[in-house]
Structure formats: C-alpha cells, structure tokens
Amino acid sequence: MEDDSELMRIALLLAREAFDAGEIPVGAVIVKDGAVVASARNDNRERGDPVRHAEIIAIERAAAALGNERLTGCDLYVTKEPCAMCAGAIVHARIRRLVIGARDVRYGACGTVLCVCGNRSLNHVPEIEFGLMEEEAAELLKEFFINKRL
C-alpha cells in the first residue's frame, strides 16, 4: 500500500501538469484498497467547461473503472480544498476519506469557507484531513496566481 505522502506527491505532479498547461494547479488521486483507481488534473480552461475540476474528473474516472457511482471505500487525495461543486460530488460519490493539501480561503467547501463535506446534515460525511504537503501545494497555487497577475 502506498502511503499518504506518496499519493499526495502524485497529486502534486498532476497539479504541476495543470500549472504548465495554464490551468489552476490542482491534482487529484483516488485510491481503493491501496491501489490508484483514477487520477486527474484541472482542465476546465483548456476545454472551456467550468465543471472540469480535477476532483470531478477523477470521480468520473473512478466510477467508470469500478463500475459503480458509489465510491465507498475510496480515498481522495487533492492538492487544494474542494469547492462547493466538487465537495457535493464527493458527498454523492460516498468518498470514504478526503486528504487535502492546502486550504482554499476563498472557495473552500470542506470547512474553511463553506461546509459541504463535513456537514452532518447530509447523508454522507467523509473523513477529512487537512495539511498533507500543505506548503508545497500552497506554494504552487501562489506561484500560479503571481504569474497570472504579471
């Protein structure tokens, strides 16, 4: 079984790919029983599609790979706290555990700004862990937005 840090490193490599493509640098990896079943990076700007966030794409790919829209027993590693759209998909997919690199102080929907994931009123609440490789994830985001403002 790969450890959490190794899985987040994979997500960070995907985020770097997104960065290099001019996308907001977010990468996501979904694991079940110690095996990677899906991974993705943001590509919404390239495709002109606002829902092409790394988490959504990874969830779609994992559901296809597993043949089930319910991703029970799956863990999701993501470099930046999911937005409300992605957090809703995580809840609906029944992701077991969500491991997040950097918080999103503007749009984070896992407790930082909104509470979609972690909301006890909903039918599913994933286990949430913040801060794995947070510095690396936050630095990549910071670099991206500094470059965009130049």
Secondary structure in CASP SS format (residue, H / E / C, confidence):
PFRMAT SS
TARGET T0000
AUTHOR 0000-0000-0000
METHOD secondary structure of the structure
MODEL  1
M C 1.00
E C 1.00
D C 1.00
D H 1.00
S H 1.00
E H 1.00
L H 1.00
M H 1.00
R H 1.00
I H 1.00
A H 1.00
L H 1.00
L H 1.00
L H 1.00
A H 1.00
R H 1.00
E H 1.00
A H 1.00
F H 1.00
D H 1.00
A C 1.00
G C 1.00
E C 1.00
I C 1.00
P C 1.00
V C 1.00
G E 1.00
A E 1.00
V E 1.00
I E 1.00
V E 1.00
K E 1.00
D C 1.00
G C 1.00
A E 1.00
V E 1.00
V E 1.00
A E 1.00
S E 1.00
A E 1.00
R E 1.00
N C 1.00
D C 1.00
N H 1.00
R H 1.00
E H 1.00
R H 1.00
G C 1.00
D C 1.00
P C 1.00
V C 1.00
R C 1.00
H C 1.00
A H 1.00
E H 1.00
I H 1.00
I H 1.00
A H 1.00
I H 1.00
E H 1.00
R H 1.00
A H 1.00
A H 1.00
A H 1.00
A H 1.00
L H 1.00
G C 1.00
N C 1.00
E C 1.00
R C 1.00
L C 1.00
T C 1.00
G C 1.00
C E 1.00
D E 1.00
L E 1.00
Y E 1.00
V E 1.00
T E 1.00
K E 1.00
E C 1.00
P C 1.00
C C 1.00
A H 1.00
M H 1.00
C H 1.00
A H 1.00
G H 1.00
A H 1.00
I H 1.00
V H 1.00
H H 1.00
A H 1.00
R C 1.00
I C 1.00
R C 1.00
R E 1.00
L E 1.00
V E 1.00
I E 1.00
G E 1.00
A E 1.00
R C 1.00
D C 1.00
V C 1.00
R C 1.00
Y C 1.00
G C 1.00
A C 1.00
C E 1.00
G C 1.00
T C 1.00
V C 1.00
L C 1.00
C E 1.00
V C 1.00
C C 1.00
G C 1.00
N C 1.00
R C 1.00
S C 1.00
L C 1.00
N C 1.00
H C 1.00
V C 1.00
P C 1.00
E E 1.00
I E 1.00
E E 1.00
F E 1.00
G C 1.00
L C 1.00
M C 1.00
E H 1.00
E H 1.00
E H 1.00
A H 1.00
A H 1.00
E H 1.00
L H 1.00
L H 1.00
K H 1.00
E H 1.00
F H 1.00
F H 1.00
I H 1.00
N H 1.00
K H 1.00
R H 1.00
L C 1.00
END
